[in-house]
């Protein structure tokens, strides 16, 4: 079709412009193959530029759409993380307030000390936790404070060991990353042979953060494994460290064990 139209145009111009006088036609205009190639080159060049411009516009629109999708996903992720935080923190606070209530009923001499330690924990929970990340030394300090609170509550019925080996104490982690696990161990752990036994290990080496927590446990205590707290923590880990963490729960010989390993990036 294109060749037919080009030939028709050539003969039409020859008839109406030159009045059938071939001497008026330039030498190149008499070469049909040259005209055909020239027309296709011009059309091809214009088509190429048009397609290139169209492709650039499509790519720009696609990139803009992709950025909007990523931004929306980040907002959803942030909202879900905030939602999980709001569920974890009141859960933690409620249990601590129960401890204070029990000691106040007994008019215990430890009540002022518990309130003081709780105020420090509240500062961490209500204010520091709003930050995306805190130094791991802050998390360790508040873990120790929480353990001190529980020591007052359990008195001589508690055996607890907390071993922290952190090469870089300024390492940044999300707040309340490990504290809920420990709170869960105290809340749902069982007293066996007159003691609630809890062993906690936290280690950071070779860009890997290792956390182990075990407590004495009776298999009938289903709340330990099916509680809302642990489910929220699992979801939070999936959002914070997707495909960069392993989380295992095992029960062996009256021991409930949590093993968490997080592979941190260089910029973490």
MARVO-739601 format. One record per atom (N, C-alpha, C, CB): residue in one letter; z, x, y. Coordinates in steps of 0.2 Angstrom, whole numbers, padded with zeros to 4 digits, always signed. Glycine has a CB too. Layout:
MARVO-739601
aZXY/...
end
This chain:
MARVO-739601
x+0000+0004-0006/x+0000+0000+0000/x+0000+0004+0006/x+0006-0005+0000/x+0004+0010+0006/x+0005+0014+0012/x-0002+0018+0013/x+0010+0019+0011/x-0005+0020+0008/x-0012+0023+0008/x-0017+0019+0011/x-0014+0026+0001/x-0017+0013+0009/x-0022+0008+0011/x-0021+0006+0018/x-0021+0001+0007/x-0015+0006+0021/x-0014+0004+0028/x-0015+0010+0032/x-0006+0003+0029/x-0014+0016+0029/x-0016+0022+0033/x-0024+0023+0034/x-0013+0029+0030/x-0027+0022+0028/x-0035+0022+0029/x-0037+0017+0033/x-0038+0021+0021/x-0034+0011+0033/x-0036+0005+0038/x-0035+0007+0045/x-0033-0001+0036/x-0030+0011+0046/x-0028+0013+0053/x-0033+0018+0056/x-0021+0015+0054/x-0035+0023+0051/x-0040+0028+0053/x-0047+0025+0054/x-0040+0033+0047/x-0049+0021+0050/x-0056+0018+0051/x-0055+0013+0057/x-0058+0014+0045/x-0050+0010+0058/x-0049+0005+0064/x-0049+0009+0071/x-0043+0001+0064/x-0046+0015+0071/x-0046+0019+0077/x-0053+0022+0078/x-0041+0025+0077/x-0056+0024+0072/x-0063+0027+0073/x-0068+0022+0076/x-0065+0029+0066/x-0067+0015+0074/x-0072+0010+0076/x-0070+0008+0084/x-0071+0004+0072/x-0064+0007+0085/x-0062+0004+0092/x-0061+0009+0097/x-0056+0000+0091/x-0059+0015+0095/x-0057+0020+0100/x-0063+0025+0102/x-0051+0025+0098/x-0067+0027+0096/x-0072+0032+0097/x-0079+0028+0097/x-0072+0037+0092/x-0079+0022+0096/x-0085+0018+0096/x-0090+0021+0091/x-0089+0018+0103/x-0088+0023+0085/x-0092+0026+0080/x-0095+0032+0081/x-0097+0021+0078/x-0092+0036+0087/x-0095+0042+0088/x-0090+0048+0085/x-0095+0043+0096/x-0092+0050+0080/x-0088+0055+0076/x-0086+0061+0079/x-0091+0056+0069/x-0091+0063+0084/x-0090+0069+0088/x-0083+0069+0092/x-0096+0071+0092/x-0081+0063+0094/x-0075+0062+0098/x-0069+0063+0094/x-0075+0055+0102/x-0069+0063+0088/x-0063+0064+0083/x-0062+0071+0083/x-0065+0060+0076/x-0055+0073+0084/x-0053+0080+0083/x-0054+0082+0076/x-0046+0081+0085/x-0056+0089+0075/x-0057+0091+0068/x-0051+0089+0063/x-0058+0099+0068/x-0045+0090+0065/x-0040+0088+0060/x-0040+0081+0059/x-0033+0090+0063/x-0042+0077+0064/x-0042+0069+0063/x-0047+0067+0058/x-0043+0066+0070/x-0052+0072+0056/x-0057+0070+0051/x-0055+0071+0044/x-0064+0074+0053/x-0049+0075+0044/x-0046+0077+0037/x-0041+0071+0035/x-0043+0084+0037/x-0044+0067+0030/x-0040+0062+0028/x-0033+0064+0024/x-0044+0057+0023/x-0034+0070+0020/x-0028+0072+0017/x-0022+0075+0022/x-0030+0078+0012/x-0025+0078+0027/x-0020+0081+0032/x-0016+0075+0035/x-0024+0085+0037/x-0020+0070+0037/x-0017+0064+0041/x-0012+0061+0036/x-0022+0059+0043/x-0014+0060+0030/x-0009+0057+0025/x-0003+0061+0024/x-0013+0056+0018/x-0003+0068+0024/x+0003+0072+0023/x+0007+0072+0029/x+0001+0079+0021/x+0003+0072+0035/x+0007+0072+0041/x+0011+0065+0042/x+0002+0072+0047/x+0008+0059+0040/x+0011+0053+0041/x+0017+0053+0036/x+0006+0047+0039/x+0016+0055+0030/x+0022+0055+0025/x+0028+0060+0028/x+0020+0057+0018/x+0026+0065+0031/x+0031+0070+0033/x+0035+0067+0039/x+0028+0076+0036/x+0032+0064+0043/x+0035+0060+0049/x+0040+0055+0046/x+0030+0058+0054/x+0037+0050+0042/x+0040+0045+0039/x+0046+0047+0035/x+0036+0040+0035/x+0045+0053+0031/x+0050+0055+0027/x+0056+0058+0031/x+0048+0061+0022/x+0054+0062+0037/x+0059+0065+0041/x+0063+0059+0044/x+0056+0069+0046/x+0060+0054+0047/x+0064+0049+0050/x+0068+0045+0045/x+0059+0044+0053/x+0066+0044+0039/x+0070+0041+0034/x+0076+0045+0032/x+0065+0039+0028/x+0075+0052+0032/x+0080+0056+0030/x+0086+0056+0035/x+0077+0063+0029/x+0083+0056+0041/x+0088+0056+0047/x+0092+0050+0047/x+0085+0058+0054/x+0088+0044+0046/x+0092+0037+0046/x+0097+0037+0040/x+0086+0032+0045/x+0095+0039+0034/x+0099+0039+0028/x+0105+0044+0029/x+0096+0041+0022/x+0104+0049+0033/x+0110+0054+0034/x+0115+0051+0039/x+0107+0061+0037/x+0112+0048+0044/x+0116+0044+0049/x+0120+0039+0045/x+0112+0042+0055/x+0117+0035+0041/x+0120+0029+0038/x+0125+0032+0033/x+0115+0025+0034/x+0124+0037+0029/x+0128+0040+0025/x+0135+0043+0028/x+0125+0046+0021/x+0134+0046+0034/x+0139+0048+0038/x+0144+0042+0041/x+0137+0052+0044/x+0140+0037+0043/x+0144+0031+0045/x+0148+0028+0039/x+0140+0026+0048/x+0145+0028+0033/x+0148+0025+0027/x+0154+0029+0025/x+0144+0024+0021/x+0153+0036+0025/x+0159+0041+0024/x+0164+0040+0029/x+0156+0048+0024/x+0163+0039+0035/x+0168+0039+0040/x+0172+0032+0039/x+0165+0039+0047/x+0169+0027+0038/x+0172+0021+0036/x+0176+0021+0030/x+0167+0015+0036/x+0173+0024+0025/x+0177+0025+0019/x+0183+0029+0020/x+0173+0028+0013/x+0183+0035+0024/x+0188+0039+0025/x+0194+0035+0029/x+0186+0045+0029/x+0192+0031+0034/x+0196+0027+0038/x+0200+0022+0033/x+0193+0024+0043/x+0196+0019+0029/x+0199+0014+0024/x+0204+0018+0019/x+0194+0011+0020/x+0202+0024+0017/x+0206+0028+0013/x+0213+0030+0016/x+0203+0034+0010/x+0212+0032+0022/x+0218+0033+0026/x+0223+0027+0027/x+0216+0036+0033/x+0220+0022+0028/x+0224+0016+0029/x+0228+0014+0023/x+0219+0010+0032/x+0224+0015+0017/x+0227+0013+0011/x+0233+0018+0009/x+0222+0014+0005/x+0232+0024+0011/x+0237+0029+0010/x+0243+0028+0014/x+0234+0036+0011/x+0242+0026+0021/x+0247+0024+0025/x+0251+0018+0023/x+0244+0023+0032/x+0247+0013+0020/x+0250+0007+0018/x+0255+0009+0012/x+0245+0002+0016/x+0252+0013+0007/x+0256+0015+0001/x+0262+0019+0003/x+0252+0019-0003/x+0262+0023+0008/x+0268+0027+0010/x+0273+0022+0013/x+0266+0032+0016/x+0270+0017+0017/x+0275+0012+0020/x+0279+0008+0014/x+0271+0008+0025/x+0275+0006+0009/x+0278+0003+0004/x+0283+0007+0000/x+0272+0000-0001/x+0281+0013-0001/x+0285+0018-0004/x+0292+0019+0000/x+0282+0025-0005/x+0291+0020+0006/x+0297+0020+0010/x+0301+0014+0010/x+0295+0022+0018/x+0298+0008+0011/x+0302+0002+0010/x+0306+0001+0004/x+0297-0004+0012/x+0302+0003-0002/x+0305+0002-0008/x+0311+0007-0009/x+0300+0004-0014/x+0310+0013-0006/x+0316+0018-0006/x+0322+0016-0002/x+0314+0025-0004/x+0321+0013+0003/x+0326+0010+0008/x+0329+0004+0004/x+0323+0008+0014/x+0325+0000+0001/x+0328-0005-0003/x+0333-0003-0009/x+0323-0010-0006/x+0331+0002-0012/x+0335+0005-0018/x+0341+0008-0015/x+0331+0010-0022/x+0341+0012-0009/x+0346+0015-0006/x+0352+0009-0004/x+0345+0018+0000/x+0349+0004-0001/x+0354-0002+0000/x+0357-0005-0006/x+0350-0007+0004/x+0354-0004-0011/x+0357-0007-0017/x+0362-0002-0020/x+0352-0009-0023/x+0361+0004-0020/x+0365+0009-0023/x+0372+0010-0019/x+0361+0016-0023/x+0371+0011-0012/x+0377+0012-0008/x+0382+0007-0008/x+0374+0013-0001/x+0381+0001-0007/x+0386-0004-0008/x+0389-0004-0015/x+0384-0011-0006/x+0385-0003-0020/x+0388-0003-0027/x+0393+0003-0027/x+0382-0001-0032/x+0392+0009-0024/x+0396+0014-0024/x+0402+0013-0020/x+0393+0021-0021/x+0401+0010-0014/x+0407+0008-0009/x+0412+0003-0012/x+0404+0006-0003/x+0409-0002-0016/x+0413-0007-0019/x+0418-0004-0024/x+0409-0012-0022/x+0416+0000-0028/x+0420+0003-0033/x+0426+0007-0030/x+0416+0008-0038/x+0424+0011-0024/x+0429+0015-0021/x+0434+0011-0018/x+0426+0020-0016/x+0432+0005-0014/x+0437+0001-0011/x+0441-0003-0016/x+0433-0005-0007/x+0439-0004-0022/x+0443-0007-0028/x+0449-0002-0029/x+0439-0008-0034/x+0447+0005-0029/x+0452+0010-0030/x+0458+0010-0025/x+0449+0017-0031/x+0456+0009-0019/x+0460+0009-0013/x+0465+0003-0014/x+0457+0009-0006/x+0462-0003-0016/x+0465-0009-0016/x+0471-0009-0022/x+0460-0015-0018/x+0469-0006-0027/x+0474-0005-0033/x+0480-0001-0031/x+0470-0002-0039/x+0478+0005-0027/x+0484+0009-0025/x+0488+0006-0019/x+0481+0016-0022/x+0485+0002-0015/x+0489-0001-0010/x+0493-0006-0013/x+0484-0004-0005/x+0491-0010-0018/x+0496-0015-0021/x+0502-0011-0024/x+0492-0018-0027/x+0501-0005-0027/x+0507-0001-0029/x+0511+0002-0024/x+0504+0004-0034/x+0508+0002-0018/x+0511+0006-0012/x+0512+0013-0014/x+0518+0003-0010/x+0506+0016-0016/x+0506+0023-0018/x+0506+0027-0013/x+0500+0024-0023/x+0509+0033-0013/x+0509+0038-0008/x+0502+0042-0007/x+0514+0044-0010/x+0498+0040-0012/x+0491+0043-0012/x+0486+0039-0008/x+0488+0044-0019/x+0488+0033-0006/x+0484+0029-0002/x+0481+0032+0004/x+0488+0022+0000/x+0485+0035+0009/x+0482+0038+0015/x+0477+0044+0013/x+0488+0041+0019/x+0479+0048+0008/x+0474+0053+0006/x+0467+0050+0003/x+0477+0057+0001/x+0468+0044+0000/x+0462+0041-0003/x+0458+0038+0003/x+0463+0035-0008/x+0461+0035+0008/x+0457+0033+0014/x+0454+0038+0018/x+0462+0029+0018/x+0457+0044+0018/x+0454+0050+0022/x+0448+0052+0018/x+0460+0055+0023/x+0449+0053+0012/x+0443+0055+0008/x+0437+0050+0008/x+0445+0057+0001/x+0439+0044+0008/x+0434+0039+0008/x+0430+0039+0015/x+0437+0032+0007/x+0434+0040+0020/x+0431+0040+0027/x+0425+0046+0027/x+0436+0041+0032/x+0427+0051+0024/x+0422+0057+0024/x+0416+0054+0020/x+0425+0063+0021/x+0417+0051+0014/x+0411+0048+0010/x+0407+0043+0014/x+0414+0046+0003/x+0411+0039+0017/x+0408+0034+0021/x+0403+0037+0027/x+0413+0029+0025/x+0405+0042+0030/x+0401+0046+0035/x+0394+0048+0031/x+0405+0052+0038/x+0395+0051+0025/x+0389+0053+0021/x+0385+0047+0019/x+0392+0057+0015/x+0388+0042+0017/x+0384+0036+0014/x+0381+0032+0020/x+0389+0031+0011/x+0384+0031+0026/x+0381+0027+0031/x+0377+0031+0036/x+0387+0024+0035/x+0378+0037+0037/x+0375+0041+0042/x+0370+0046+0040/x+0380+0044+0047/x+0373+0051+0036/x+0369+0056+0033/x+0364+0054+0028/x+0373+0061+0029/x+0365+0048+0025/x+0360+0046+0020/x+0354+0043+0023/x+0363+0041+0016/x+0354+0042+0030/x+0348+0040+0033/x+0343+0045+0034/x+0350+0037+0040/x+0345+0051+0033/x+0340+0057+0034/x+0336+0057+0028/x+0344+0064+0035/x+0330+0059+0028/x+0326+0060+0022/x+0328+0065+0017/x+0319+0061+0024/x+0331+0070+0020/x+0334+0076+0015/x+0340+0079+0019/x+0329+0081+0014/x+0345+0081+0014/x+0351+0085+0017/x+0351+0091+0013/x+0357+0080+0016/x+0355+0096+0015/x+0357+0102+0011/x+0360+0100+0005/x+0361+0107+0015/x+0359+0104-0001/x+0362+0102-0007/x+0369+0104-0007/x+0359+0106-0013/x+0371+0108-0002/x+0379+0110-0001/x+0382+0103+0001/x+0380+0115+0004/x+0379+0099+0005/x+0382+0093+0007/x+0384+0088+0001/x+0378+0089+0012/x+0378+0088-0003/x+0379+0083-0009/x+0385+0086-0014/x+0372+0083-0013/x+0385+0093-0015/x+0390+0096-0019/x+0397+0094-0016/x+0389+0103-0020/x+0398+0095-0009/x+0404+0094-0006/x+0407+0087-0007/x+0404+0096+0001/x+0402+0082-0007/x+0404+0075-0007/x+0405+0073-0015/x+0399+0071-0004/x+0402+0077-0019/x+0403+0076-0026/x+0410+0078-0028/x+0398+0080-0031/x+0412+0084-0025/x+0419+0086-0026/x+0424+0081-0023/x+0420+0093-0023/x+0423+0078-0017/x+0427+0074-0014/x+0428+0067-0018/x+0425+0072-0007/x+0422+0065-0021/x+0423+0059-0025/x+0427+0060-0031/x+0416+0057-0027/x+0426+0066-0034/x+0430+0068-0040/x+0437+0068-0039/x+0428+0075-0043/x+0439+0071-0033/x+0446+0071-0030/x+0449+0064-0030/x+0447+0075-0024/x+0445+0059-0028/x+0447+0052-0027/x+0448+0050-0034/x+0441+0048-0024/x+0444+0051-0039/x+0445+0049-0046/x+0451+0052-0049/x+0439+0050-0050/x+0452+0058-0047/x+0458+0062-0050/x+0464+0058-0048/x+0458+0069-0048/x+0465+0056-0042/x+0470+0052-0040/x+0471+0046-0043/x+0470+0051-0032/x+0465+0042-0045/x+0466+0036-0048/x+0468+0036-0055/x+0459+0032-0047/x+0465+0041-0059/x+0466+0042-0066/x+0472+0046-0068/x+0460+0045-0069/x+0475+0050-0063/x+0481+0054-0064/x+0480+0059-0070/x+0487+0050-0065/x+0484+0059-0075/x+0484+0063-0080/x+0480+0061-0086/x+0491+0065-0083/x+0476+0055-0085/x+0471+0053-0090/x+0464+0055-0089/x+0471+0045-0090/x+0463+0060-0085/x+0456+0062-0083/x+0456+0070-0085/x+0455+0061-0076/x+0450+0071-0088/x+0448+0078-0089/x+0441+0079-0086/x+0449+0081-0097/x+0440+0082-0081/x+0434+0083-0078/x+0432+0090-0076/x+0434+0079-0071/x+0426+0092-0077/x+0424+0099-0076/x+0417+0098-0072/x+0423+0103-0082/x+0417+0102-0066/x+0411+0102-0062/x+0409+0109-0061/x+0412+0098-0055/x+0403+0111-0063/x+0401+0118-0063/x+0394+0118-0059/x+0400+0121-0070/x+0394+0121-0053/x+0389+0121-0048/x+0386+0128-0048/x+0390+0118-0042/x+0380+0129-0049/x+0377+0136-0049/x+0370+0135-0044/x+0375+0139-0056/x+0371+0136-0038/x+0366+0135-0033/x+0364+0142-0030/x+0367+0129-0028/x+0358+0144-0031/x+0356+0150-0028/x+0355+0150-0020/x+0349+0153-0031/x+0352+0144-0018/x+0351+0143-0011/x+0354+0136-0009/x+0343+0142-0010/x+0360+0137-0006/x+0364+0131-0004/x+0361+0127+0002/x+0371+0133-0002/x+0356+0130+0005/x+0352+0126+0010/x+0346+0122+0008/x+0350+0131+0016/x+0345+0122+0001/x+0340+0119-0002/x+0340+0111+0000/x+0340+0119-0010/x+0335+0108+0002/x+0335+0102+0004/x+0333+0097-0001/x+0329+0101+0010/x+0337+0092-0002/x+0336+0086-0007/x+0337+0080-0004/x+0341+0087-0013/x+0335+0074-0007/x+0336+0068-0004/x+0344+0066-0005/x+0332+0062-0008/x+0347+0063+0000/x+0354+0062-0001/x+0356+0057-0006/x+0357+0059+0006/x+0362+0057-0009/x+0364+0053-0014/x+0360+0053-0020/x+0365+0046-0012/x+0358+0059-0022/x+0353+0060-0028/x+0357+0061-0034/x+0349+0067-0027/x+0363+0064-0034/x+0367+0065-0040/x+0373+0061-0040/x+0369+0072-0041/x+0376+0059-0034/x+0382+0056-0034/x+0382+0049-0038/x+0384+0054-0026/x+0377+0045-0038/x+0377+0039-0041/x+0378+0040-0049/x+0371+0035-0040/x+0375+0045-0052/x+0376+0047-0059/x+0383+0048-0060/x+0372+0053-0061/x+0387+0052-0056/x+0394+0053-0057/x+0398+0047-0056/x+0396+0059-0052/x+0396+0043-0051/x+0400+0037-0050/x+0399+0032-0057/x+0398+0033-0044/x+0393+0032-0059/x+0392+0028-0065/x+0396+0031-0071/x+0384+0028-0067/x+0397+0037-0072/x+0401+0040-0077/x+0408+0038-0077/x+0400+0048-0077/x+0411+0038-0071/x+0418+0036-0070/x+0419+0029-0071/x+0420+0038-0063/x+0414+0025-0069/x+0415+0018-0069/x+0414+0015-0076/x+0410+0014-0065/x+0409+0018-0080/x+0408+0015-0087/x+0410+0019-0092/x+0400+0014-0087/x+0413+0025-0091/x+0415+0030-0096/x+0422+0026-0099/x+0417+0036-0093/x+0423+0029-0105/x+0429+0026-0109/x+0434+0031-0110/x+0426+0023-0116/x+0440+0029-0110/x+0446+0033-0112/x+0446+0034-0119/x+0452+0031-0109/x+0446+0040-0122/x+0446+0041-0129/x+0451+0046-0130/x+0439+0043-0132/x+0456+0045-0135/x+0461+0050-0136/x+0465+0051-0130/x+0459+0056-0139/x+0467+0046-0126/x+0471+0046-0120/x+0467+0049-0114/x+0477+0050-0122/x+0461+0051-0115/x+0458+0054-0109/x+0451+0052-0108/x+0457+0062-0110/x+0449+0051-0101/x+0442+0050-0099/x+0439+0057-0098/x+0441+0046-0093/x+0435+0060-0102/x+0432+0067-0102/x+0425+0066-0098/x+0431+0070-0109/x+0424+0070-0093/x+0418+0071-0089/x+0416+0078-0088/x+0418+0067-0083/x+0410+0080-0090/x+0407+0086-0089/x+0401+0086-0084/x+0406+0090-0095/x+0401+0090-0079/x+0395+0089-0074/x+0393+0096-0073/x+0397+0086-0067/x+0386+0097-0074/x+0383+0104-0072/x+0377+0103-0068/x+0381+0107-0079/x+0377+0107-0062/x+0372+0107-0058/x+0369+0114-0057/x+0374+0104-0051/x+0363+0115-0058/x+0360+0122-0057/x+0353+0122-0054/x+0360+0125-0064/x+0352+0127-0050/x+0345+0128-0047/x+0343+0135-0048/x+0345+0126-0039/x+0337+0135-0051/x+0335+0142-0053/x+0327+0141-0054/x+0338+0146-0058/x+0323+0146-0052/x+0316+0146-0053/x+0313+0140-0051/x+0315+0148-0060/x+0314+0137-0045/x+0311+0131-0042/x+0313+0125-0047/x+0304+0132-0042/x+0318+0125-0051/x+0319+0120-0055/x+0327+0118-0054/x+0318+0121-0063/x+0328+0111-0053/x+0334+0109-0052/x+0337+0105-0058/x+0334+0104-0045/x+0342+0107-0061/x+0344+0105-0067/x+0351+0101-0066/x+0345+0110-0073/x+0352+0095-0069/x+0358+0091-0068/x+0360+0088-0075/x+0357+0086-0062/x+0366+0090-0077/x+0368+0087-0083/x+0375+0083-0082/x+0369+0092-0089/x+0376+0077-0085/x+0382+0074-0084/x+0384+0070-0090/x+0382+0069-0078/x+0389+0072-0093/x+0391+0068-0099/x+0399+0066-0099/x+0391+0073-0105/x+0400+0060-0102/x+0407+0057-0102/x+0408+0054-0108/x+0407+0052-0096/x+0415+0053-0110/x+0417+0050-0116/x+0414+0043-0116/x+0424+0050-0117/x+0412+0040-0122/x+0409+0034-0122/x+0409+0031-0128/x+0401+0035-0120/x+0410+0024-0128/x+0410+0020-0134/x+0404+0016-0134/x+0416+0015-0134/x+0400+0016-0140/x+0394+0013-0141/x+0393+0006-0138/x+0391+0014-0148/x+0399+0002-0139/x+0399-0005-0137/x+0398-0006-0130/x+0405-0008-0140/x+0399-0001-0126/x+0399-0002-0119/x+0392-0002-0116/x+0403+0004-0115/x+0388-0007-0117/x+0381-0008-0115/x+0380-0007-0108/x+0378-0015-0117/x+0385-0009-0103/x+0384-0008-0096/x+0382-0001-0094/x+0390-0010-0093/x+0384+0004-0098/x+0383+0011-0096/x+0375+0012-0096/x+0386+0016-0102/x+0372+0009-0101/x+0364+0011-0101/x+0360+0005-0098/x+0362+0012-0108/x+0363-0001-0097/x+0359-0006-0095/x+0361-0008-0088/x+0359-0012-0099/x+0365-0005-0084/x+0367-0007-0078/x+0362-0006-0072/x+0373-0002-0075/x+0363-0010-0067/x+0358-0010-0061/x+0358-0003-0058/x+0360-0015-0056/x+0363+0000-0058/x+0364+0007-0054/x+0359+0012-0057/x+0370+0009-0055/x+0359+0012-0064/x+0354+0017-0067/x+0347+0016-0066/x+0356+0018-0075/x+0346+0009-0067/x+0339+0007-0066/x+0336+0009-0059/x+0338-0001-0067/x+0340+0007-0054/x+0338+0009-0047/x+0337+0017-0046/x+0344+0007-0042/x+0342+0021-0049/x+0341+0028-0049/x+0334+0030-0052/x+0347+0031-0052/x+0333+0027-0058/x+0326+0029-0061/x+0320+0027-0057/x+0326+0025-0068/x+0320+0022-0054/x+0315+0020-0049/x+0314+0024-0043/x+0316+0012-0047/x+0320+0026-0041/x+0320+0031-0035/x+0318+0038-0037/x+0328+0031-0032/x+0319+0040-0043/x+0317+0046-0045/x+0309+0046-0046/x+0320+0048-0052/x+0306+0040-0048/x+0299+0040-0049/x+0296+0040-0042/x+0298+0033-0053/x+0299+0037-0037/x+0296+0037-0031/x+0296+0044-0027/x+0299+0032-0026/x+0302+0047-0028/x+0303+0054-0025/x+0300+0059-0028/x+0311+0055-0025/x+0300+0060-0035/x+0297+0065-0039/x+0292+0063-0044/x+0303+0069-0042/x+0287+0059-0042/x+0282+0057-0048/x+0279+0063-0051/x+0277+0052-0044/x+0279+0062-0058/x+0277+0067-0062/x+0279+0074-0061/x+0269+0067-0062/x+0285+0075-0058/x+0288+0081-0057/x+0296+0081-0059/x+0288+0083-0049/x+0298+0077-0063/x+0304+0076-0066/x+0305+0074-0073/x+0309+0072-0061/x+0310+0075-0076/x+0311+0073-0083/x+0318+0070-0083/x+0310+0078-0089/x+0319+0064-0086/x+0326+0061-0086/x+0327+0058-0093/x+0326+0055-0081/x+0332+0060-0096/x+0334+0058-0103/x+0341+0056-0103/x+0333+0064-0108/x+0342+0050-0107/x+0349+0048-0109/x+0350+0048-0116/x+0350+0040-0106/x+0355+0051-0118/x+0357+0051-0125/x+0364+0050-0127/x+0355+0058-0128/x+0366+0047-0132/x+0373+0046-0134/x+0374+0049-0141/x+0374+0038-0135/x+0378+0054-0141/x+0380+0058-0147/x+0387+0059-0147/x+0376+0065-0146/x+0390+0057-0153/x+0397+0059-0155/x+0402+0057-0149/x+0398+0066-0156/x+0401+0050-0147/x+0406+0047-0142/x+0405+0051-0135/x+0413+0048-0144/x+0399+0053-0134/x+0397+0056-0128/x+0391+0053-0125/x+0396+0064-0128/x+0391+0051-0119/x+0385+0048-0115/x+0383+0054-0111/x+0387+0041-0111/x+0376+0056-0112/x+0374+0061-0108/x+0368+0060-0104/x+0372+0067-0113/x+0367+0062-0098/x+0362+0062-0094/x+0359+0069-0092/x+0363+0058-0087/x+0353+0070-0094/x+0349+0076-0092/x+0344+0075-0087/x+0347+0080-0099/x+0344+0078-0082/x+0339+0077-0076/x+0336+0084-0074/x+0342+0074-0070/x+0330+0085-0075/x+0326+0091-0072/x+0321+0089-0067/x+0323+0095-0078/x+0321+0093-0061/x+0317+0091-0056/x+0313+0098-0054/x+0320+0088-0050/x+0306+0098-0055/x+0302+0103-0053/x+0301+0103-0045/x+0296+0104-0057/x+0304+0107-0041/x+0303+0107-0034/x+0297+0111-0032/x+0309+0109-0031/x+0293+0109-0026/x+0288+0112-0024/x+0291+0118-0019/x+0283+0107-0020/x+0286+0122-0017/x+0288+0128-0013/x+0291+0125-0006/x+0282+0132-0012/x+0288+0120-0003/x+0290+0117+0003/x+0296+0113+0003/x+0284+0114+0007/x+0299+0111-0003/x+0305+0107-0004/x+0311+0111-0001/x+0306+0105-0011/
end
